[in-house]
Amino acid sequence: MLIVLPTLLPLIGAALTLVMGRSPRVQRAVTIVAITGAFVASCLLLYLTDRHGTYALHVGGWDARGTDNGPLGITLVVDQLSALMLVVSTIVLLCVVLYAVGQGIRDGTSEQPVSIFLPTYLALTAGVCNAFLAGDLFNLFVSFEVLLAASFVLLTLGASADRVRAGVSYVMVSMVSSLIFLAGIAFAYAATGTLNLAEMAIRLQDVPDGTRTALFAVLLVAFGIKAAVFPLSTWLPDSYPTAPAPVTAVFAGLLTKVGVYAIIRAHTLLFPGGSMDAVLLIAGLLTMLVGILGAIAQADIKRLLSFTLVSHIGYMIFGVALSSRFGLSGAIYYVAHHILVQTTLFLVVGLIERQAGSASLRRLGGLAASPLLAGLFLIPALNLGGIPPFSGFIGKVALIEAGTQDGSVLAWVLIAGSVVTSLLTLYVMARVWTKAFWRPRADAPEGDLADIGPSALVDEEGDIAFGDRADVGGMPVGMVVPTMIMVVAGVALTIWAGPIFDFASTAAGDLSDRGVYLSAVLGGPR
């Protein structure tokens, strides 16, 4: 029953918070308790999978129908990869909701749609957790749809023109992805007669190579859109920056990683053998370079970080496409690193907006006068840029070493691309630092202007003179403390890099040996 708790607790919490819409304190308490419970359950699952291996739960007790038939109904599976993703995700979800509560207590008014935010956020949490536990394609599809519905509501909170425009674009792209995924599910069922991932993995061995490759290509397109892999990533920089800071943070940290997780699972379990590795390597290279070049051209920090988000998805695809245990280890470690660091940076941007009245580099300057804010930005920025000894450096070195072990021409091209991307990322972060923190605000082209008010759930559009801003109370403790926790979590990934990378290596070994997963779900040696 422990397997269902990361999904079940947020769903129960969503129902309770929806009913208690007129009691904000009860809503906040239920939300924090539900996500904390999901985090504790995820930690226990991480411990159990590390000690005892993969677990599977056939919901409703429907087990195998016979020696040639897999389980009926819904199957939930947790292995070391999914357990690690659950732990990192629930840490992020908990810190972000604490950040949002801290922001809401300070900025909340009767006009803020607070009552719908927390139930929707819990639904998003349930969708994320269920995606990592799904043992069949249709359950994974349902998880994506829960994410789509919840994220559309969160993205358009406040119903400003920019948010609605971005939300419409986001939902249209997501619906296209869902339709492609649904078509892939239909093709998979037609080819194998099952949607259970373990049973499908066995039956796909008897499917002709051409059909199997075509099916993999359809699923890669669906997952690639959700993971923001180039050229399927153009929607992301226009959608994420318009949302409130907590929403942007959780979207940037988690939603694309659900797509990356799906790619890893499909590549290792359903379609091993590297039939699409060359395509993935090229896509990874272009994702790195196009994303970081887009970041260089941005003047708004949120858009800039959205492009770096796209760029660093390329590192994860690079590790997956190498089809080696060491490459997968590097990809898994880098996913955990990037979830924490990217989320932290977007939370810091929310603090910058409150402190300085804008996230535009054309208006910012002099933020180094706040040592706390400067430190909260500098540590994850250096981490994202891959400065040693941070986890970003460790992850990139692991991926580069995996590429050298591969030794192919394309792998060496990816290595060069990853080094260039890392240097350009460091340049982008240095640019933000010099303009927003070191430069006096008076030297900024629009330094005399600021937003009317801090961007909460309802976005107040318009500009005022910076000197005429109403006192917004600086940086509330309720926003600073969760951000500090996220910074510490990112540093912890560096301090305990050895044990964490060993865990990622073990997880990669289980992914490479499909028999572990198949035996847990179907029983017996495979």
Long-range contacts (C-beta under 8 A, 24 or more apart in sequence): 1-57, 2-41, 2-44, 2-45, 2-48, 3-45, 3-55, 3-57, 3-76, 3-78, 3-133, 4-57, 4-59, 4-76, 5-37, 5-38, 5-41, 6-38, 6-41, 6-42, 6-45, 6-86, 6-90, 6-129, 6-130, 6-132, 6-133, 7-38, 7-126, 7-129, 7-130, 7-133, 8-126, 9-34, 9-35, 9-37, 9-38, 9-41, 10-34, 10-35, 10-38, 10-122, 10-123, 10-125, 10-126, 10-129, 11-122, 11-123, 11-126, 13-122, 14-119, 14-120, 14-122, 14-123, 14-126, 15-119, 17-118, 17-119, 17-122, 18-119, 21-115, 21-116, 21-119, 22-115, 24-108, 24-114, 24-115, 27-114, 27-115, 27-118, 27-119, 28-101, 28-118, 30-118, 31-97, 31-101, 31-118, 31-121, 31-122, 32-94, 32-97, 32-98, 32-101, 34-122, 34-125, 35-90, 35-93, 35-94, 35-97, 35-122, 35-125, 36-94, 38-86, 38-90, 38-93, 38-125, 38-129, 39-87, 39-90, 39-91, 39-93, 39-94, 42-83, 42-86, 42-87, 42-89, 42-90, 42-129, 43-87, 45-78, 45-83, 45-86, 46-80, 46-83, 46-84, 46-86, 46-87, 48-83, 49-78, 49-79, 49-80, 49-83, 50-80, 50-83, 50-503, 50-506, 53-79, 53-510, 53-516, 53-520, 54-78, 54-79, 54-80, 54-510, 54-516, 54-517, 54-519, 54-520, 55-79, 55-520, 56-135, 56-520, 56-521, 63-523, 64-522, 64-523, 69-199, 70-194, 70-196, 70-198, 70-199, 70-521, 70-522, 71-196, 71-199, 71-521, 71-522, 74-135, 74-136, 74-139, 75-135, 75-136, 75-139, 75-196, 75-198, 75-521, 76-133, 76-134, 76-135, 76-139, 77-133, 77-134, 77-135, 77-197, 77-198, 77-517, 77-520, 77-521, 78-132, 78-133, 79-507, 79-510, 79-511, 79-516, 79-517, 79-520, 80-503, 80-506, 80-507, 80-510, 81-261, 81-264, 81-265, 81-332, 81-507, 81-510, 81-511, 82-132, 82-133, 82-261, 84-332, 84-336, 84-503, 84-504, 84-507, 85-132, 85-257, 85-261, 85-335, 85-336, 86-129, 86-132, 86-133, 88-336, 88-339, 88-340, 89-128, 89-129, 89-132, 89-254, 89-257, 89-339, 90-125, 90-129, 91-340, 91-489, 92-249, 92-250, 92-253, 92-254, 92-339, 92-340, 92-343, 92-486, 93-121, 93-125, 93-128, 93-250, 93-254, 95-343, 95-347, 95-482, 95-483, 95-485, 95-486, 95-489, 96-246, 96-249, 96-250, 96-253, 96-343, 96-347, 96-482, 97-121, 97-246, 98-478, 98-481, 98-482, 99-245, 99-246, 99-249, 99-347, 99-350, 99-478, 99-479, 99-482, 99-483, 100-244, 100-246, 101-478, 102-476, 102-477, 102-478, 102-479, 102-480, 102-481, 102-482, 103-244, 103-245, 103-246, 103-350, 103-454, 103-456, 103-476, 103-478, 103-479, 104-456, 104-457, 105-476, 105-478, 106-472, 106-473, 106-476, 106-478, 106-479, 107-453, 107-454, 107-456, 107-472, 108-456, 111-458, 112-456, 112-457, 112-458, 113-157, 113-158, 113-457, 113-458, 114-457, 116-153, 116-157, 117-154, 117-157, 117-457, 120-150, 120-153, 120-154, 121-150, 121-154, 121-250, 123-149, 123-150, 124-150, 124-151, 124-154, 124-250, 128-254, 128-255, 128-258, 131-258, 131-261, 131-262, 132-258, 132-261, 134-197, 135-196, 135-197, 135-198, 135-521, 136-195, 136-196, 136-197, 137-184, 137-185, 137-188, 137-195, 137-197, 137-200, 138-185, 138-195, 140-262, 141-178, 141-181, 141-182, 141-185, 143-258, 144-177, 144-178, 144-181, 144-226, 144-258, 145-178, 147-255, 147-258, 148-174, 148-175, 148-178, 151-251, 151-255, 154-243, 154-247, 154-251, 155-239, 155-242, 155-243, 155-247, 155-251, 157-243, 157-244, 157-247, 157-457, 157-458, 158-244, 158-457, 158-458, 158-459, 160-242, 160-458, 160-459, 160-461, 161-461, 162-242, 162-459, 162-461, 163-242, 163-243, 163-459, 165-242, 166-238, 166-239, 166-242, 166-243, 167-239, 169-235, 169-238, 169-239, 170-235, 170-239, 173-225, 173-235, 174-225, 174-226, 176-225, 177-222, 177-225, 177-226, 178-222, 180-218, 180-221, 180-222, 180-225, 181-219, 181-222, 181-223, 183-218, 184-215, 184-218, 184-219, 184-222, 187-214, 187-215, 187-218, 188-215, 188-219, 191-215, 196-521, 197-265, 197-269, 197-270, 197-517, 197-521, 198-269, 198-517, 198-518, 198-520, 198-521, 198-522, 199-521, 199-522, 200-270, 201-269, 201-270, 201-514, 201-517, 201-518, 202-518, 202-522, 202-526, 204-270, 204-271, 209-275, 212-271, 212-275, 213-275, 213-276, 215-271, 216-266, 216-270, 216-271, 216-275, 216-276, 217-276, 219-262, 219-266, 219-270, 220-263, 220-266, 220-276, 220-279, 220-280, 223-259, 223-262, 223-263, 223-266, 224-259, 224-263, 224-283, 225-259, 226-255, 226-256, 226-258, 226-259, 226-262, 227-256, 227-257, 227-258, 227-259, 227-260, 227-262, 227-263, 227-313, 227-317, 228-256, 228-259, 228-287, 228-309, 228-310, 228-313, 229-259, 229-283, 229-284, 229-287, 229-313, 229-314, 229-317, 230-283, 230-286, 230-287, 230-290, 230-291, 230-310, 230-314, 231-286, 233-287, 233-290, 233-291, 233-310, 233-313, 236-306, 236-309, 236-310, 237-294, 237-303, 237-306, 237-307, 237-310, 240-302, 240-306, 240-309, 241-300, 241-302, 241-303, 241-306, 242-459, 244-350, 244-455, 244-456, 244-457, 244-459, 245-346, 245-347, 245-349, 245-350, 245-353, 245-455, 246-347, 246-350, 248-302, 248-346, 248-349, 249-343, 249-346, 249-347, 249-350, 250-343, 252-305, 252-306, 252-309, 252-342, 252-343, 252-346, 253-338, 253-339, 253-340, 253-342, 253-343, 253-346, 254-339, 254-343, 256-309, 256-313, 257-335, 257-338, 257-339, 260-313, 260-316, 260-317, 260-320, 260-335, 261-335, 263-317, 263-320, 264-320, 264-328, 264-331, 264-332, 264-511, 267-320, 267-323, 268-328, 268-511, 268-512, 268-514, 269-511, 269-514, 269-517, 272-323, 272-514, 273-323, 274-323, 277-321, 277-322, 277-323, 278-321, 278-410, 280-317, 280-320, 280-321, 281-317, 281-318, 281-321, 281-322, 281-410, 281-411, 281-414, 282-410, 283-314, 283-317, 284-314, 284-315, 284-316, 284-317, 284-318, 284-321, 284-414, 285-314, 285-318, 285-413, 285-414, 285-417, 286-314, 287-311, 287-313, 287-314, 287-317, 288-312, 288-314, 288-315, 288-318, 288-417, 288-418, 288-420, 288-421, 289-314, 289-417, 289-420, 289-421, 291-421, 292-421, 292-424, 292-425, 292-428, 293-424, 295-424, 295-425, 295-428, 296-424, 296-427, 296-428, 296-431, 299-360, 299-361, 299-362, 300-359, 300-360, 300-361, 301-349, 301-352, 301-359, 301-360, 301-361, 301-364, 301-432, 301-436, 302-346, 302-349, 302-359, 304-361, 304-428, 304-432, 305-342, 305-345, 305-346, 305-349, 308-342, 308-384, 308-425, 308-428, 309-342, 311-421, 311-425, 312-338, 312-342, 312-384, 312-421, 312-425, 314-417, 314-418, 314-421, 315-395, 315-396, 315-399, 315-418, 315-421, 318-399, 318-403, 318-414, 318-418, 319-398, 319-399, 319-402, 322-402, 322-403, 322-406, 322-411, 324-402, 324-405, 324-406, 325-505, 325-508, 325-509, 325-512, 326-398, 326-401, 326-402, 326-405, 326-505, 326-508, 327-399, 327-402, 327-403, 327-406, 328-507, 328-508, 328-511, 328-512, 329-398, 329-402, 329-501, 329-504, 329-505, 329-507, 329-508, 330-395, 330-398, 330-399, 330-401, 330-402, 330-504, 331-399, 332-504, 332-507, 332-508, 333-391, 333-394, 333-395, 333-398, 333-497, 333-500, 333-501, 333-504, 334-395, 334-396, 334-398, 334-399, 336-493, 336-500, 336-504, 337-383, 337-391, 337-392, 337-394, 337-395, 337-490, 337-493, 338-395, 340-486, 340-489, 340-490, 340-493, 341-380, 341-383, 341-384, 341-391, 341-392, 341-490, 342-384, 343-486, 344-376, 344-380, 344-483, 344-486, 344-487, 344-490, 345-377, 345-380, 345-381, 345-384, 347-479, 347-482, 347-483, 347-486, 348-373, 348-376, 348-377, 348-380, 348-483, 350-455, 350-479, 351-376, 351-475, 351-479, 351-480, 351-483, 352-377, 352-436, 353-451, 353-454, 353-455, 354-454, 354-472, 354-473, 354-474, 354-475, 354-476, 354-479, 355-474, 355-475, 356-436, 356-441, 356-450, 357-450, 357-451, 357-454, 357-466, 357-469, 358-449, 358-450, 358-451, 360-446, 361-431, 361-432, 361-435, 361-436, 361-444, 362-444, 362-445, 362-446, 363-441, 363-444, 363-445, 363-446, 363-447, 363-449, 363-450, 363-466, 364-435, 364-436, 364-439, 364-441, 364-444, 364-447, 365-435, 365-436, 365-439, 365-440, 365-441, 365-442, 365-443, 365-444, 365-447, 366-437, 366-439, 366-440, 366-441, 367-436, 367-437, 368-437, 368-438, 370-475, 372-475, 372-480, 373-475, 374-437, 376-480, 376-483, 376-484, 376-487, 377-432, 377-433, 377-437, 378-433, 379-487, 379-490, 379-491, 380-486, 380-487, 380-490, 381-429, 381-432, 381-433, 382-429, 383-490, 383-494, 384-425, 384-429, 385-422, 385-425, 385-426, 385-429, 385-430, 386-422, 386-425, 386-426, 387-426, 389-494, 390-490, 390-491, 390-494, 391-490, 391-493, 391-494, 391-497, 394-494, 394-497, 394-501, 396-422, 398-501, 441-466
